[in-house]
Amino acid sequence: MGVPALKLLLLRMFIRQKKNKSGVISIQIIDKSSGKYVVRKTIGSSNKEAEINILLEKAKDYLKQSSGLLEFDFDGSTAQRQSKIF
């Protein structure tokens, strides 16, 4: 029997801002690991700049949680960013 082959799955996810026909901007998490663009999650949509920035921060947090990588906050910038959101 041999050793089972290990498959390496590279996650190629990114944040996309897409302007809809109505003028509203949707914030989406896109996966391109299979060669095709697949919408993994729609974070939300808005036409107001402040709400779009909040949705972008939520999308960044979602990507960080989905990647499984740890992030160390040595300078306190994460706490400052979270206090601006809430």
Phi, psi and omega in degrees: 000163173240181178280131179298142181292136178269131178256131179257118179257114178269121179276117178246075180252147179209171181262133178239134172256115183241126178275123180277172180299329181281354180096355179280142180260125177262138176255120185231151171262122183247137177246130178235027182289336180265004180096345178244151177282123179233128177283113180275323182201138171260118183285319180166183179212152181195164173245004179257133184302317182296318180291325178296319178297320177295317178296323177296320177296319177297321179295319178298318178297320178298317178297320179297317180291324182287331184285335180080006179273147178268145178235130179257131183257091183277334184252001177082012184290331179292318179295322178294319180293319181292327179291332177287327182289317184262000000 
